[in-house]
Amino acid sequence: MILFKKAGELKQYLSGHVLPGQKKGFVPTMGALHEGHISLIERCRQESDLVICSIFVNPAQFNDPADFEKYPITIENDILLLEKAGTDILFLPSVNEIYPNGNPTEHYTLGDIETLLEGRFRPGHFQGVCQVMYRLLKIVTPQLLFMGQKDYQQCMVIQQLLRLMGSTTELVISPTQRETSGLAMSSRNMRLSEKGKETAAAIYQALQWIKAHLQQGTTNDLIQHAGSLLTTAGFDKIDYISIAHAETLVPVDSWDGHTPLVALAAAFLEDVRLIDNLSLN
């Protein structure tokens, strides 16, 4: 594995070492890697000729500075995991390398997706995601971009960014990787106690309960019961539980029995904000 810290050096290397017809696969991360990330690297290796990973904790996408300060940093272990998984190139830039002119100011037209769910509760978050992803995509210019379904709404935002860029990069979305308890793998899980990790699985259980009891008609009772399951389990605060159109994330108050749906949730446990989602039909 070759490590680059400078964008110019990485671009120069790629321009001289990628043969015509070869596919560059890209897995962007914020580090604190787990098996979910490694599953993306492994899929990237299967479908690409060159596996490129980035580790960059992007300050622009943290609407809460305290959350940014608490984000786990495990770079030595991350490098070992990436080498073992067969990564060809690791891009490890500094903040100044990504944002040489200071805080980014450009704005991306994302539409309604920016005002719903994560967009509502984390204002500015998706603009920050787009600001860093635009820069990374321009540096790496991958044919394939690999992301996980756990960040369902973020995947939709990145798809819109690719359209805005007129990019030919294909977004490849992989299934959420879970602990044996059902808890979606996340770097933020590192901040939970062992008891907290057991309790946190209640999010997935609540989403499964919604799926098991979904039927044509109103959805409010399903959402309320799922919320009570989280509260009873010991969650401190629920940002949202939503049953939404799978392609727009617009809430569906009454289901016609056919519209594709996804259930999504965000809640706090032990001062850690956890998200998850589950396709319903």
C-alpha positions in Angstrom: 0.0 0.0 0.0 1.3 3.4 -0.9 0.4 6.4 1.3 -0.1 9.9 -0.1 -0.6 13.1 2.0 -0.5 15.6 -0.9 -3.3 15.8 -3.5 -0.9 16.8 -6.2 1.4 13.9 -5.7 -1.5 11.5 -5.7 -2.9 12.9 -8.9 0.5 12.7 -10.6 0.9 9.1 -9.5 -2.5 8.1 -10.8 -2.0 9.9 -14.1 1.2 7.8 -14.7 0.2 4.4 -13.3 -3.4 3.8 -14.4 -3.5 2.0 -17.7 -6.3 2.7 -20.3 -9.3 0.6 -19.4 -8.3 0.1 -15.8 -11.0 0.9 -13.2 -10.2 3.0 -10.2 -12.3 2.2 -7.2 -12.6 4.7 -4.3 -13.7 4.2 -0.7 -13.8 7.5 1.2 -13.8 7.2 5.0 -13.3 9.3 8.1 -11.1 6.5 9.7 -11.9 4.6 12.9 -12.3 1.7 10.5 -14.4 -1.4 11.3 -15.6 -4.4 9.4 -18.2 -2.4 7.5 -15.4 -0.3 6.0 -13.4 -3.4 5.2 -16.3 -5.0 3.4 -16.4 -1.9 1.1 -12.6 -2.3 0.5 -13.1 -6.0 -0.3 -15.9 -5.2 -2.7 -13.9 -2.5 -4.3 -11.0 -4.9 -4.8 -13.4 -7.4 -6.5 -14.8 -4.8 -8.9 -11.8 -2.5 -9.5 -8.3 -2.7 -10.8 -7.0 -0.1 -8.3 -8.3 0.2 -4.7 -8.0 3.7 -3.3 -9.1 4.7 0.2 -9.1 8.1 1.9 -9.1 8.9 5.6 -10.1 12.4 6.4 -12.2 13.6 9.3 -14.0 16.4 7.6 -14.7 19.4 9.9 -17.1 21.0 7.4 -19.7 18.3 7.9 -19.9 18.5 11.7 -22.7 20.9 12.7 -21.7 20.2 16.4 -18.1 21.1 17.1 -18.2 18.8 20.2 -19.0 15.9 18.0 -16.0 16.7 15.8 -13.7 16.8 18.9 -15.0 13.4 20.1 -14.7 11.6 16.8 -12.4 8.6 17.4 -8.9 8.6 15.7 -7.3 5.2 15.3 -4.9 5.8 12.3 -2.3 3.2 13.1 -4.9 0.5 13.3 -6.6 1.8 10.3 -3.4 1.5 8.2 -2.9 -2.1 9.3 -6.5 -3.0 8.4 -6.3 -1.4 5.0 -3.0 -3.1 4.2 -4.4 -6.5 5.3 -7.5 -5.9 3.1 -5.5 -5.3 0.0 -5.8 -1.5 -0.4 -3.4 -0.2 -3.1 -3.4 3.5 -2.2 -4.3 5.4 1.0 -4.9 9.2 0.8 -4.3 10.8 4.2 -4.6 14.6 3.7 -4.5 17.3 6.3 -7.4 19.9 6.6 -5.2 22.5 4.9 -4.6 20.1 2.0 -8.3 19.7 1.4 -9.3 23.3 2.3 -6.2 25.4 1.4 -8.3 28.6 1.3 -9.9 28.1 4.7 -13.5 27.2 5.4 -15.4 26.2 2.2 -18.1 28.6 1.1 -19.6 27.0 -2.1 -23.3 25.8 -1.9 -24.7 22.8 -3.7 -28.4 22.6 -4.8 -29.6 19.4 -3.2 -33.3 20.0 -3.2 -35.8 18.6 -0.6 -33.3 15.9 0.5 -31.4 18.6 2.4 -34.4 19.6 4.6 -35.5 16.1 5.6 -34.3 13.8 8.5 -30.6 14.2 8.8 -30.8 17.5 6.9 -33.3 18.9 9.4 -31.5 17.8 12.5 -28.0 18.5 11.3 -28.2 21.8 9.3 -25.2 22.3 7.0 -24.1 18.7 7.3 -24.8 17.7 3.7 -23.2 20.8 2.4 -20.1 19.8 4.3 -20.3 16.3 2.9 -20.6 17.7 -0.7 -17.7 20.1 -0.1 -15.3 17.4 0.8 -16.6 14.8 -1.7 -16.4 17.2 -4.6 -12.7 17.7 -3.8 -11.9 14.1 -3.2 -13.7 13.0 -6.5 -11.7 15.7 -8.4 -8.5 14.3 -7.0 -9.1 10.6 -7.4 -11.4 10.7 -10.5 -12.7 7.1 -9.8 -14.8 5.0 -12.1 -16.5 3.4 -9.1 -17.3 5.0 -5.7 -18.2 2.6 -2.8 -20.4 3.6 0.1 -22.6 1.8 2.7 -26.4 1.7 2.9 -26.2 2.6 6.6 -25.8 6.2 5.4 -28.9 5.9 3.2 -29.6 9.6 3.0 -26.0 10.5 2.4 -25.9 8.1 -0.5 -28.8 10.0 -2.0 -27.0 13.2 -1.5 -23.8 11.9 -3.2 -25.9 10.7 -6.1 -27.2 14.2 -6.5 -23.7 15.6 -6.2 -22.5 13.3 -9.0 -25.4 14.6 -11.2 -24.4 18.2 -10.4 -20.8 17.5 -11.3 -21.8 15.8 -14.5 -19.6 12.9 -13.3 -19.4 9.5 -14.9 -18.5 7.9 -11.6 -20.8 5.1 -10.6 -22.0 5.0 -7.0 -22.0 1.4 -5.7 -24.0 1.0 -2.5 -23.3 -2.0 -0.3 -25.6 -3.5 2.4 -25.2 -2.4 6.0 -22.8 -4.6 8.0 -24.1 -5.5 11.5 -22.9 -6.9 14.8 -24.4 -10.2 15.8 -26.9 -8.2 17.9 -28.1 -6.4 14.8 -26.4 -3.1 15.7 -25.3 -1.3 12.5 -21.5 -1.1 12.5 -20.3 2.5 13.0 -17.2 4.3 14.1 -19.3 6.0 16.7 -20.0 2.6 18.4 -16.5 2.9 19.8 -17.8 5.5 22.2 -20.4 3.2 23.7 -19.9 1.1 26.8 -20.4 -2.7 26.4 -23.9 -2.3 28.0 -24.6 0.6 25.6 -23.7 -1.5 22.6 -26.3 -4.1 23.8 -28.9 -1.5 24.3 -28.2 0.2 21.0 -29.4 -2.9 19.1 -32.9 -1.7 20.0 -32.8 0.7 17.0 -32.5 -2.2 14.5 -35.1 -4.2 16.5 -37.5 -1.2 16.3 -37.1 -1.0 12.6 -37.6 -4.7 12.2 -40.8 -4.4 14.3 -42.1 -1.7 11.8 -41.3 -4.0 8.9 -43.0 -7.0 10.5 -46.2 -5.0 11.3 -46.4 -2.9 8.1 -49.8 -3.0 6.4 -51.8 -0.8 4.1 -53.1 2.3 5.8 -51.8 4.8 8.3 -48.2 4.6 9.6 -48.4 6.8 12.6 -49.1 4.0 15.1 -46.0 2.1 13.8 -43.8 5.1 14.4 -45.1 5.7 17.8 -44.7 2.1 18.9 -41.1 2.0 17.5 -40.4 5.2 19.5 -41.7 3.6 22.7 -39.4 0.6 22.1 -36.4 2.9 22.0 -37.5 4.9 25.1 -38.1 1.7 27.1 -34.7 0.3 26.0 -33.1 3.4 27.6 -32.4 5.8 24.7 -32.0 9.4 25.9 -33.4 11.2 23.0 -35.0 10.4 19.6 -34.3 12.8 16.7 -36.6 11.0 14.4 -38.2 7.7 13.4 -39.7 7.9 9.9 -41.4 5.7 7.3 -40.6 7.4 4.0 -40.7 6.9 0.3 -37.6 4.9 -0.5 -36.6 7.2 -3.5 -37.4 10.6 -2.1 -37.4 10.2 1.8 -40.7 12.1 1.9 -42.7 10.8 4.9 -45.5 8.4 4.0 -48.4 9.0 6.4 -50.7 6.4 4.7 -49.3 3.5 2.7 -51.0 2.3 -0.5 -49.5 -1.1 -0.3 -47.2 -0.6 -3.2 -45.0 2.5 -2.8 -41.4 1.5 -1.9 -40.7 2.4 1.7 -37.7 2.7 4.0 -37.8 3.1 7.8 -35.1 5.4 9.2 -34.1 6.4 12.8 -31.7 8.6 14.6 -31.4 8.5 18.4 -29.0 9.3 21.2 -27.6 6.8 23.7 -24.8 7.6 26.2 -24.4 10.9 24.4 -23.7 9.1 21.1 -25.9 9.8 18.1 -26.8 6.6 16.2 -28.6 6.2 12.9 -30.0 3.2 11.0 -32.4 2.3 8.3 -34.2 -0.7 6.9 -36.0 -1.2 3.5 -39.6 -2.3 4.3 -40.9 -3.8 1.0 
